[in-house]
Amino acid sequence: MTESRVGGDPGPSVRVTEIFHSIQGESTRAGLPCTFVRLTGCPLRCVWCDTAYAFHGGRRMTIDEVLHAVARRKCGLVEITGGEPLVQPGAAVLAGRLVDDGYTVLVETSGALDVSVLDDRVHRIMDLKCPGSGEERRNLWSNLNHLTGRDEVKFVVADPEDFEWAAAVIRRHRLDERVRVGSLGALLVSPVWGMETMEELAGAILASGLPVRFQTQLHKHIWGPDRAGV
């Protein structure tokens, strides 16, 4: 249990949109119970964004308050997401404290901000922005140099051109050699909900010969597109 701070100093804080317990809908850990900490704010405006409600508002919480809220869910897997979590300096502090407390910690980030600020024990899920997002120019390509075998790279595909772009990026940067989770492929490709058909994307993946993992947003199949969990 994290000790409370003394002397009236509340310590670092983050602005939080929501903390909830759900089924992990994406990544190599899809299907597992997970506690989500959704931080507020994002400098990107992807045309297909499904969490615009996290752009503004939220509640300021100290790191200790977030840790206590996570502990109440009694789940060993925690994801920090957004918005774009790394827009808040406290996000890296929160991730490190969660790892210190024994959690497996995922941080889902757009890749537009420096991921090297995160503790090396954190699993980074970097969402490279395809052209169909409208935010391709925001990709911070130097982030690829910080990826390790603990990390994952995700491409959200809106159309066949997006998949061609993703395939070219994977080959150019040899991402299949850079990110792997054991024998599991950690290159994730998913269709934009309601835009790219699953059959079309699956066919493109098979034709490409690339060792990528097809995924869809499992939580939306369970609860519908407007809810992330219970």
Summary of the structure (lengths in Angstrom):
residues: 230
radius of gyration: 17.3
end to end distance: 25.3
largest distance: 61.9
contacts: 731
relative contact order: 0.15
helix: 34%
strand: 24%
